[in-house]
């Protein structure tokens, strides 16, 4: 490793002040995204700001009709939380499918969202559930938060503090994963909300997570797998690599969307 300064602030304000004062500073919590990048010298920040011990950032609680998850909540916390399991079982299921036990016990929801890896699972949940990402400065709707590969609406001195998930009527997540990395080759999250149906796809898009509007339109009159008969995803704009062609990923979107609706209706 190379030389850098390391700070472990006690509050979000202290962390934000450190972030604002150092142009290339990086936030770290679980470290599953940042540490490999540091090892490969793909990033060489002069300062790391560890927020893993900031009190209150790891909480999971209900606030009215919203499930609120703190930014440093581990994937295993979300997967095993009775609150999440009762409020949005699909979200607990998603968290339990991330990586392996080592990853789930260190990785955080805030880190996953801030990194916005195009194969990550949480972005699909946020987009489908119409989540609000809360930072130290503002609230950002999921539709505006995700802006492309590894790109979000976060400003340089902005830190995710929690995520607010409105409770859906029904929801489910289905994922076809790379057997080596456990990342989503394609993942589809469906959510039937009081006023709309939302379908979000991760892993497939060349520009990251996106909403499958054709599937949403087909499901709105009747939230049933049969409503998707004849509905297909276009291969245009999808990833094509050694793991699967764009046509293959387009096919998987349709298969997984139908499975997700079936699971949501059980």
Backbone bond lengths (Angstrom), bond angles and torsions (degrees), N, CA, C in turn:
res aa  C-N    CA-C-N  psi(-1)  N-CA   C-N-CA  omega(-1)  CA-C   N-CA-C  phi
1 X - - - 1.459 - - 1.525 109.88 -
2 X 1.291 117.22 157.31 1.458 122.49 177.70 1.531 109.31 -99.27
3 X 1.313 116.44 171.45 1.452 120.78 -176.58 1.526 111.63 -77.03
4 X 1.339 115.30 135.20 1.462 121.17 174.00 1.525 108.48 -155.24
5 X 1.315 116.08 161.65 1.457 121.86 176.93 1.523 109.11 -87.77
6 X 1.324 116.04 144.39 1.466 121.23 -178.44 1.523 108.69 -126.37
7 X 1.334 115.88 126.53 1.465 120.91 178.58 1.532 109.29 -124.97
8 X 1.324 115.82 144.28 1.459 121.33 175.95 1.533 107.48 -126.71
9 X 1.340 117.95 81.18 1.469 121.48 -177.20 1.518 111.78 -68.33
10 X 1.333 114.79 159.73 1.464 120.11 -179.19 1.502 113.93 -96.22
11 X 1.345 116.45 -13.39 1.459 120.37 -178.81 1.518 110.45 -135.68
12 X 1.324 115.32 161.52 1.465 120.35 176.86 1.527 110.20 -65.29
13 X 1.326 117.20 -38.02 1.470 120.63 179.82 1.519 110.99 -60.76
14 X 1.327 116.79 -44.30 1.461 120.10 178.07 1.528 110.96 -61.91
15 X 1.318 116.37 -41.68 1.464 120.34 179.09 1.522 111.00 -64.05
16 X 1.323 117.25 -42.46 1.459 121.42 -179.75 1.530 111.01 -65.46
17 X 1.319 117.07 -38.03 1.467 120.53 178.48 1.529 110.86 -64.45
18 X 1.320 116.76 -42.69 1.459 120.70 176.98 1.527 110.96 -63.51
19 X 1.316 115.84 -40.39 1.461 120.71 -179.52 1.523 111.45 -64.95
20 X 1.327 116.12 -39.10 1.456 120.70 -178.48 1.526 112.18 -71.44
21 X 1.326 117.05 -29.86 1.466 121.00 -175.47 1.527 113.11 -81.84
22 X 1.331 117.16 -20.18 1.463 120.49 -177.01 1.518 109.17 -121.98
23 X 1.310 116.14 114.62 1.466 121.63 -170.65 1.518 113.57 -58.87
24 X 1.324 117.59 -39.60 1.461 119.81 -174.94 1.527 112.93 -105.35
25 X 1.336 117.32 18.49 1.464 120.54 178.91 1.524 110.79 -66.04
26 X 1.334 116.35 151.17 1.455 122.04 179.47 1.521 110.12 -128.36
27 X 1.333 115.36 141.67 1.461 121.78 173.56 1.525 109.11 -83.98
28 X 1.339 116.39 139.18 1.460 120.72 175.98 1.523 108.89 -134.89
29 X 1.320 115.91 141.63 1.468 121.14 176.02 1.526 108.16 -133.32
30 X 1.337 117.23 -79.05 1.461 120.04 175.39 1.517 112.30 -78.59
31 X 1.327 116.64 -36.64 1.457 121.01 176.21 1.507 116.16 87.09
32 X 1.336 118.53 1.19 1.460 119.67 -175.56 1.520 113.41 -71.26
33 X 1.307 117.31 -19.52 1.458 120.55 174.27 1.517 110.75 -94.12
34 X 1.314 116.68 -47.81 1.463 120.95 -171.25 1.526 113.69 -74.31
35 X 1.320 118.99 -43.35 1.455 120.81 -174.72 1.534 112.73 -59.48
36 X 1.336 120.57 -46.30 1.471 119.05 176.60 1.526 112.73 -60.39
37 X 1.327 116.28 -35.56 1.467 120.10 178.53 1.528 110.45 -66.08
38 X 1.335 116.92 -39.69 1.462 120.91 177.32 1.527 110.88 -64.19
39 X 1.309 116.40 -42.17 1.465 120.62 -179.09 1.526 111.52 -61.72
40 X 1.322 116.08 -35.43 1.464 121.05 -178.74 1.528 112.85 -87.01
41 X 1.341 116.08 0.19 1.466 122.01 -179.69 1.531 112.22 63.35
42 X 1.321 116.61 22.60 1.456 119.49 175.80 1.521 110.63 -76.79
43 X 1.310 116.38 -18.67 1.464 122.79 172.29 1.521 107.49 -141.08
44 X 1.337 117.05 140.22 1.459 121.29 -179.52 1.526 109.90 -136.46
45 X 1.339 116.96 64.30 1.467 119.81 -179.89 1.528 111.23 -65.36
46 X 1.318 115.72 149.18 1.462 120.12 179.03 1.524 111.58 -84.35
47 X 1.349 116.44 -9.83 1.465 120.35 -178.95 1.524 110.23 -147.94
48 X 1.338 115.53 136.64 1.459 122.35 171.31 1.524 108.18 -112.86
49 X 1.332 115.82 135.01 1.456 121.77 -178.81 1.523 107.94 -117.87
50 X 1.306 116.35 107.46 1.467 122.94 -175.54 1.531 109.56 -87.95
51 X 1.334 116.52 114.65 1.468 120.68 -179.61 1.525 112.04 -103.84
52 X 1.326 117.05 11.94 1.465 120.12 -173.74 1.523 113.18 -65.64
53 X 1.343 117.18 -20.62 1.464 119.78 -177.58 1.528 112.91 -109.47
54 X 1.317 116.95 11.59 1.466 119.57 175.28 1.523 108.36 -70.75
55 X 1.315 117.92 121.09 1.458 121.99 -175.13 1.525 111.34 -64.34
56 X 1.332 115.30 139.50 1.457 121.33 176.47 1.510 115.15 92.26
57 X 1.332 118.61 -16.93 1.462 120.36 -176.50 1.529 112.93 -79.14
58 X 1.319 116.72 -11.44 1.459 118.79 -179.41 1.516 113.94 -104.34
59 X 1.319 117.70 11.59 1.465 121.26 -174.97 1.525 112.33 -75.28
60 X 1.317 114.85 153.76 1.470 123.07 173.58 1.525 106.53 -133.52
61 X 1.327 116.43 120.22 1.461 119.04 -175.16 1.521 111.21 -155.76
62 X 1.316 115.70 164.77 1.454 121.93 173.79 1.523 109.06 -95.25
63 X 1.328 115.54 139.35 1.459 121.97 174.98 1.521 106.93 -132.52
64 X 1.323 115.53 94.55 1.455 119.40 -174.54 1.516 110.44 65.91
65 X 1.326 115.99 -123.22 1.468 121.53 179.79 1.521 112.38 -98.99
66 X 1.329 116.24 22.55 1.462 120.63 179.57 1.522 110.55 -124.82
67 X 1.321 114.81 141.12 1.453 122.15 171.65 1.527 107.10 -91.61
68 X 1.321 116.87 124.40 1.462 121.15 -176.12 1.532 108.95 -114.38
69 X 1.331 115.49 121.79 1.462 121.53 -177.99 1.519 108.96 -119.22
70 X 1.333 116.13 125.81 1.453 121.40 179.35 1.513 112.11 -68.52
71 X 1.330 116.16 152.93 1.458 121.99 -172.55 1.520 113.83 -62.26
72 X 1.339 117.77 -31.48 1.461 118.97 -177.85 1.528 113.23 -96.18
73 X 1.319 117.37 11.89 1.467 120.18 173.29 1.529 108.82 -63.71
74 X 1.319 116.34 128.63 1.468 120.89 -179.96 1.529 110.32 -73.10
75 X 1.307 114.27 158.02 1.470 118.46 176.39 1.526 110.65 -58.22
76 X 1.318 116.63 -38.44 1.469 120.26 179.41 1.522 111.09 -67.11
77 X 1.350 117.24 -33.11 1.463 120.31 176.14 1.519 110.58 -62.09
78 X 1.335 116.19 -44.83 1.463 121.37 -179.42 1.523 109.99 -66.69
79 X 1.324 116.55 -43.40 1.465 120.84 -177.59 1.523 112.09 -63.24
80 X 1.331 116.93 -36.80 1.461 121.16 -173.30 1.518 114.19 -101.56
81 X 1.307 118.04 0.49 1.462 121.17 -177.54 1.533 111.66 -72.08
82 X 1.328 118.29 124.41 1.464 120.26 174.81 1.531 111.95 -61.07
83 X 1.334 116.40 -31.97 1.471 120.30 179.74 1.524 110.15 -65.42
84 X 1.331 116.88 -47.35 1.468 120.26 178.76 1.523 110.27 -65.87
85 X 1.331 116.03 -42.06 1.460 120.09 -178.66 1.509 113.28 -60.04
86 X 1.319 116.52 -33.19 1.461 120.29 179.08 1.522 111.70 -84.35
87 X 1.326 116.86 -39.95 1.461 120.77 -174.20 1.522 112.21 -77.66
88 X 1.335 117.52 -51.36 1.466 122.09 -178.91 1.527 108.15 -139.67
89 X 1.331 117.65 81.71 1.470 120.32 -177.99 1.525 113.38 -54.81
90 X 1.325 117.24 -33.30 1.465 120.52 -179.34 1.519 111.69 -62.32
91 X 1.322 117.23 -33.06 1.459 120.88 179.61 1.530 110.70 -72.04
92 X 1.321 116.88 -39.18 1.463 120.63 175.46 1.528 110.45 -63.53
93 X 1.332 115.90 -40.84 1.468 121.05 177.71 1.518 110.41 -61.85
94 X 1.322 117.50 -45.15 1.463 122.12 179.02 1.523 110.84 -58.86
95 X 1.334 116.93 -48.10 1.462 120.50 -178.12 1.525 111.73 -61.63
96 X 1.321 116.69 -34.72 1.453 121.07 179.63 1.512 114.03 -72.15
97 X 1.338 117.14 -11.80 1.463 121.44 179.48 1.528 112.25 -99.04
98 X 1.313 118.18 -1.68 1.458 120.59 -177.77 1.531 110.27 -76.72
99 X 1.312 116.38 126.34 1.463 121.91 173.71 1.509 114.24 50.17
100 X 1.331 115.15 -135.49 1.459 122.94 178.02 1.530 108.14 -126.38
101 X 1.342 119.04 178.90 1.466 119.59 -177.40 1.524 114.31 -54.90
102 X 1.329 117.72 -37.31 1.465 120.01 -179.93 1.523 111.11 -63.62
103 X 1.313 115.94 -42.45 1.468 120.84 178.62 1.523 110.39 -66.88
104 X 1.327 116.63 -44.81 1.468 120.30 -176.95 1.524 112.61 -65.45
105 X 1.308 117.63 -26.93 1.469 120.03 -179.02 1.522 113.29 -89.67
106 X 1.333 117.95 -0.15 1.462 120.69 177.00 1.531 111.98 -125.09
107 X 1.320 117.25 -40.98 1.455 120.52 -176.78 1.515 112.31 -65.62
108 X 1.340 116.40 149.42 1.463 122.01 -176.40 1.518 111.61 -121.01
109 X 1.309 116.58 155.41 1.450 121.11 179.39 1.529 110.92 -66.66
110 X 1.333 117.19 -39.24 1.454 119.91 179.10 1.511 112.61 -64.12
111 X 1.318 116.38 -41.40 1.458 120.47 178.37 1.516 112.16 -63.91
112 X 1.328 116.00 -41.22 1.460 120.33 178.64 1.526 111.54 -61.34
113 X 1.325 116.01 -44.46 1.465 119.81 -178.43 1.523 111.83 -69.92
114 X 1.322 117.09 -41.31 1.459 120.65 -179.16 1.525 111.11 -64.96
115 X 1.340 116.81 -34.59 1.460 120.75 179.57 1.531 111.86 -76.60
116 X 1.341 116.44 -35.13 1.465 123.00 178.98 1.528 112.23 51.08
117 X 1.322 115.12 51.21 1.461 120.11 173.61 1.527 108.28 -62.92
118 X 1.325 118.64 135.79 1.466 120.68 -177.16 1.521 114.70 -65.32
119 X 1.341 117.80 -11.71 1.468 120.43 178.15 1.527 112.53 -110.89
120 X 1.338 116.95 7.49 1.465 120.61 -179.54 1.523 111.36 -73.76
121 X 1.333 116.53 157.37 1.463 121.66 -175.10 1.528 113.20 -88.50
122 X 1.333 117.46 -43.93 1.465 120.59 -174.36 1.539 114.30 -56.81
123 X 1.339 120.18 -37.81 1.465 118.17 179.15 1.525 113.43 -56.11
124 X 1.338 117.29 -36.96 1.460 120.00 178.10 1.522 110.95 -64.92
125 X 1.324 117.10 -40.42 1.469 120.60 178.88 1.519 110.53 -64.32
126 X 1.320 116.65 -44.74 1.465 120.14 -179.50 1.518 111.52 -62.17
127 X 1.319 116.74 -43.48 1.456 120.43 -177.75 1.527 111.36 -68.78
128 X 1.332 116.85 -42.14 1.464 120.25 -178.26 1.527 111.91 -71.48
129 X 1.323 116.87 -35.06 1.466 120.60 -177.35 1.525 112.85 -89.76
130 X 1.338 116.69 1.62 1.470 121.76 -179.57 1.522 110.75 57.60
131 X 1.320 115.04 47.13 1.466 121.20 -177.49 1.527 110.94 -71.55
132 X 1.317 113.98 160.96 1.463 121.82 173.71 1.519 108.25 -116.71
133 X 1.327 116.11 124.49 1.462 121.10 177.88 1.528 107.65 -92.29
134 X 1.329 116.33 119.29 1.464 121.86 -177.22 1.521 108.84 -100.00
135 X 1.335 116.31 130.93 1.452 121.14 177.89 1.525 109.98 -116.57
136 X 1.312 116.09 -176.89 1.460 120.66 176.79 1.525 112.10 -70.72
137 X 1.346 117.54 -7.09 1.458 121.11 -175.83 1.524 114.12 -121.45
138 X 1.342 118.73 -27.10 1.458 119.93 -171.83 1.530 110.80 -167.12
139 X 1.335 114.21 -178.10 1.458 122.05 173.98 1.528 108.43 -116.72
140 X 1.327 116.08 134.43 1.457 121.10 -176.04 1.525 109.30 -125.73
141 X 1.314 117.27 124.14 1.466 120.70 176.27 1.528 109.27 -69.60
142 X 1.312 115.62 146.75 1.465 120.64 -176.95 1.518 111.95 -57.43
143 X 1.330 117.47 -35.56 1.466 120.25 -179.58 1.527 112.04 -60.96
144 X 1.342 117.05 -28.30 1.461 120.72 179.08 1.530 112.59 -97.44
145 X 1.334 116.95 -18.11 1.460 120.33 -173.63 1.528 112.58 -72.54
146 X 1.330 117.14 -46.52 1.460 121.28 -175.37 1.526 109.42 -85.90
147 X 1.335 116.15 119.59 1.458 120.21 -171.18 1.524 114.59 -122.41
148 X 1.314 118.02 7.80 1.461 120.83 179.31 1.509 110.84 140.78
149 X 1.342 116.98 -174.18 1.455 121.16 -177.53 1.529 111.38 -56.67
150 X 1.299 116.77 119.89 1.462 123.10 177.84 1.536 112.24 52.85
151 X 1.314 116.51 27.04 1.465 121.03 -176.47 1.522 110.04 -127.34
152 X 1.323 116.21 131.97 1.463 121.53 178.28 1.524 109.93 -133.42
153 X 1.317 115.94 178.34 1.465 121.70 178.72 1.520 112.59 -81.18
154 X 1.320 118.25 -0.35 1.460 121.19 -177.94 1.525 111.38 -62.79
155 X 1.329 116.01 135.89 1.452 121.36 173.43 1.523 109.36 -84.75
156 X 1.320 117.01 168.52 1.470 120.45 -171.57 1.524 112.75 -63.17
157 X 1.327 117.69 -28.78 1.471 120.22 -178.76 1.527 111.81 -108.28
158 X 1.319 116.66 25.26 1.465 121.81 -175.75 1.523 110.39 -106.27
159 X 1.323 116.48 137.21 1.458 122.50 -176.97 1.527 109.15 -127.13
160 X 1.321 116.87 129.66 1.459 121.01 174.85 1.522 108.85 -68.21
161 X 1.327 116.86 130.82 1.466 120.81 178.84 1.532 112.14 -109.55
162 X 1.332 117.26 -33.99 1.461 119.95 178.75 1.525 109.57 -163.91
163 X 1.318 114.98 167.39 1.458 121.78 178.72 1.528 108.17 -127.70
164 X 1.333 116.27 131.54 1.468 121.78 -178.71 1.525 109.14 -107.91
165 X 1.333 115.84 120.71 1.463 122.29 -179.58 1.529 109.93 -110.79
166 X 1.339 118.83 111.82 1.468 119.49 172.66 1.528 109.74 -63.37
167 X 1.317 116.96 143.31 1.464 119.76 -177.85 1.524 110.31 -74.07
168 X 1.334 117.74 127.52 1.463 120.88 176.36 1.523 111.19 -85.70
169 X 1.319 116.34 165.32 1.464 120.20 172.09 1.520 109.65 -73.60
170 X 1.336 115.44 -43.13 1.461 122.05 178.01 1.529 107.67 -146.18
171 X 1.335 116.26 150.92 1.460 119.62 178.13 1.524 109.61 -162.99
172 X 1.329 115.59 154.61 1.459 120.51 176.42 1.523 109.10 -162.28
173 X 1.327 114.78 154.67 1.465 121.51 178.42 1.514 109.01 -129.80
174 X 1.331 115.39 131.59 1.455 121.51 176.49 1.522 108.53 -127.02
175 X 1.320 115.30 140.19 1.461 120.18 -171.52 1.526 111.04 -139.82
176 X 1.324 115.36 132.93 1.466 121.52 170.58 1.516 105.64 -105.55
177 X 1.331 117.22 109.35 1.449 119.25 -169.21 1.520 113.84 -106.10
178 X 1.306 113.91 152.15 1.454 121.20 170.38 1.523 107.63 -65.56
179 X 1.308 117.47 124.69 1.466 120.41 -172.96 1.523 113.05 -68.87
180 X 1.324 117.98 -20.87 1.454 120.63 179.70 1.530 111.29 -85.07
181 X 1.328 117.09 -49.35 1.461 121.23 -174.08 1.522 113.86 -94.79
182 X 1.329 117.53 -19.54 1.462 124.82 -174.30 1.529 112.77 70.79
183 X 1.329 116.91 2.19 1.458 119.29 174.21 1.523 109.72 -68.98
184 X 1.323 115.67 158.48 1.461 120.29 -178.91 1.519 110.84 -77.29
185 X 1.342 115.95 116.70 1.456 119.13 166.70 1.525 107.38 -65.96
186 X 1.325 114.00 -42.03 1.468 122.82 168.15 1.525 107.17 -150.16
187 X 1.315 116.34 135.79 1.455 122.00 173.52 1.514 109.04 -133.57
188 X 1.324 117.00 137.07 1.467 121.49 -178.67 1.526 109.34 -127.64
189 X 1.321 115.76 124.15 1.460 122.07 177.10 1.524 107.77 -112.97
190 X 1.334 116.73 123.68 1.465 121.16 177.86 1.521 108.90 -113.07
191 X 1.323 115.67 142.39 1.466 120.17 179.37 1.514 109.45 -142.24
192 X 1.318 115.43 124.82 1.461 121.89 174.05 1.525 106.43 -97.32
193 X 1.329 115.28 110.10 1.453 121.69 -177.73 1.525 109.41 -104.15
194 X 1.331 119.29 166.70 1.472 120.48 -177.19 1.523 114.44 -54.66
195 X 1.343 116.99 -33.25 1.464 119.52 -174.74 1.522 114.20 -115.82
196 X 1.330 117.82 -4.81 1.460 119.29 -175.68 1.517 110.85 -163.73
197 X 1.328 114.35 167.08 1.458 122.13 171.52 1.525 107.18 -115.75
198 X 1.324 116.10 134.05 1.457 120.72 179.92 1.519 109.42 -126.07
199 X 1.320 115.67 136.76 1.464 123.01 179.20 1.524 107.64 -127.80
200 X 1.317 117.28 119.69 1.463 121.56 -178.40 1.523 110.08 -118.80
201 X 1.325 115.39 141.30 1.468 122.11 -175.26 1.523 109.87 -121.40
202 X 1.315 116.65 129.84 1.457 121.79 174.52 1.520 109.36 -120.43
203 X 1.333 116.58 160.17 1.459 121.12 176.76 1.509 114.59 85.49
204 X 1.320 117.43 -28.28 1.464 120.61 -172.81 1.520 113.16 -95.00
205 X 1.320 117.77 -34.89 1.454 121.22 -170.37 1.520 113.64 -77.13
206 X 1.325 116.86 133.73 1.462 121.42 176.79 1.520 111.32 -65.84
207 X 1.343 117.08 -19.31 1.457 121.42 178.92 1.524 111.68 -110.72
208 X 1.335 116.82 17.29 1.456 120.73 177.67 1.515 113.64 96.30
209 X 1.314 116.55 -161.72 1.459 122.99 -176.49 1.523 110.99 -62.11
210 X 1.340 115.82 145.32 1.465 119.39 179.65 1.526 110.11 -153.69
211 X 1.333 115.64 162.99 1.454 121.55 176.01 1.526 110.07 -93.84
212 X 1.339 115.31 136.65 1.469 121.43 178.63 1.520 108.13 -93.13
213 X 1.321 116.21 88.34 1.463 121.07 -171.28 1.526 113.20 -66.72
214 X 1.326 117.78 -31.92 1.468 119.52 178.67 1.524 110.65 -64.01
215 X 1.311 116.94 -37.87 1.464 121.54 178.54 1.529 110.18 -71.13
216 X 1.318 116.60 -38.26 1.460 120.16 177.84 1.526 110.75 -61.84
217 X 1.324 116.29 -44.53 1.463 120.80 -179.02 1.522 111.21 -63.18
218 X 1.334 116.40 -39.78 1.460 120.22 -179.05 1.519 112.13 -69.33
219 X 1.327 117.08 -32.25 1.463 121.19 -176.20 1.521 113.65 -86.52
220 X 1.314 118.13 -17.83 1.460 119.78 -174.35 1.533 113.19 -61.34
221 X 1.333 120.41 -45.33 1.473 118.76 179.41 1.527 113.06 -65.32
222 X 1.340 115.20 -35.54 1.473 119.62 -179.39 1.519 108.88 -151.37
223 X 1.329 115.84 115.98 1.455 121.55 -176.94 1.519 109.03 -82.65
224 X 1.327 115.23 82.04 1.458 121.86 -178.44 1.518 108.80 -148.15
225 X 1.338 116.26 149.49 1.463 120.45 -178.32 1.519 111.54 -58.08
226 X 1.341 116.02 -33.61 1.469 119.60 -179.32 1.524 112.31 -63.54
227 X 1.307 116.81 -23.90 1.464 120.28 179.35 1.516 112.21 -67.44
228 X 1.332 116.67 -16.48 1.459 120.75 -179.26 1.527 112.87 -94.36
229 X 1.340 117.18 3.23 1.463 119.92 176.95 1.520 109.63 -59.06
230 X 1.313 116.11 126.11 1.456 120.86 179.28 1.511 114.33 85.89
231 X 1.336 117.86 -7.05 1.468 120.77 179.56 1.528 108.72 -90.11
232 X 1.313 116.05 127.66 1.464 120.78 -179.13 1.522 110.49 -128.33
233 X 1.312 115.21 158.88 1.463 121.45 176.31 1.520 109.01 -97.82
234 X 1.301 116.67 141.65 1.456 121.80 177.04 1.523 109.63 -77.61
235 X 1.323 115.86 143.69 1.461 121.03 177.40 1.528 111.78 -80.46
236 X 1.304 116.78 -11.72 1.466 120.29 -178.87 1.530 110.29 -65.32
237 X 1.319 115.82 129.81 1.461 120.50 178.78 1.518 114.83 82.78
238 X 1.335 117.37 7.74 1.465 120.48 179.22 1.530 110.41 -98.50
239 X 1.325 115.45 159.11 1.460 121.26 178.35 1.525 110.48 -68.77
240 X 1.312 115.09 149.31 1.458 121.71 173.83 1.522 107.07 -142.60
241 X 1.345 116.56 115.99 1.462 119.99 -176.66 1.526 109.65 -150.86
242 X 1.328 116.27 -166.31 1.463 119.79 -176.76 1.520 112.11 -66.36
243 X 1.324 117.19 -18.72 1.460 120.51 -178.31 1.523 112.83 -86.50
244 X 1.321 117.03 -22.14 1.458 120.16 -179.17 1.514 111.30 174.38
245 X 1.321 116.01 142.50 1.460 120.53 179.29 1.526 110.57 -76.65
246 X 1.324 116.08 169.44 1.460 119.91 177.04 1.524 111.12 -64.17
247 X 1.350 116.75 -36.23 1.468 119.66 177.80 1.531 111.02 -65.49
248 X 1.332 115.81 -39.18 1.471 120.06 178.66 1.520 110.96 -63.99
249 X 1.327 116.21 -42.99 1.456 119.72 178.63 1.532 111.05 -65.45
250 X 1.316 116.73 -38.28 1.464 119.81 177.32 1.523 110.46 -61.13
251 X 1.334 116.49 -41.01 1.464 120.77 177.62 1.535 110.72 -63.77
252 X 1.334 116.31 -42.31 1.462 120.15 -179.66 1.522 111.93 -63.25
253 X 1.317 117.79 -36.20 1.463 120.29 178.76 1.522 110.10 -57.14
254 X 1.338 116.52 -46.02 1.455 120.09 179.04 1.514 112.83 -64.25
255 X 1.331 116.68 -43.28 1.465 121.17 -179.47 1.528 110.76 -63.66
256 X 1.320 116.39 -47.29 1.456 120.51 -176.28 1.524 112.31 -71.16
257 X 1.316 117.01 -33.30 1.468 119.98 177.48 1.533 109.92 -63.29
258 X 1.325 116.73 -43.27 1.459 119.84 178.85 1.526 111.50 -64.88
259 X 1.316 116.05 -42.57 1.473 119.67 178.02 1.524 111.14 -62.84
260 X 1.325 116.05 -41.18 1.467 119.67 -179.25 1.522 111.23 -63.04
261 X 1.314 117.09 -42.58 1.474 120.47 178.61 1.527 110.45 -63.63
262 X 1.329 116.39 -41.51 1.464 119.57 177.65 1.519 111.53 -61.11
263 X 1.323 117.25 -44.04 1.469 121.37 179.18 1.527 110.53 -64.80
264 X 1.336 116.60 -42.01 1.465 120.58 -179.09 1.517 111.86 -62.14
265 X 1.302 116.69 -29.99 1.464 121.19 -177.22 1.524 114.00 -87.32
266 X 1.325 116.64 -5.25 1.480 119.33 179.82 1.524 110.38 -72.05
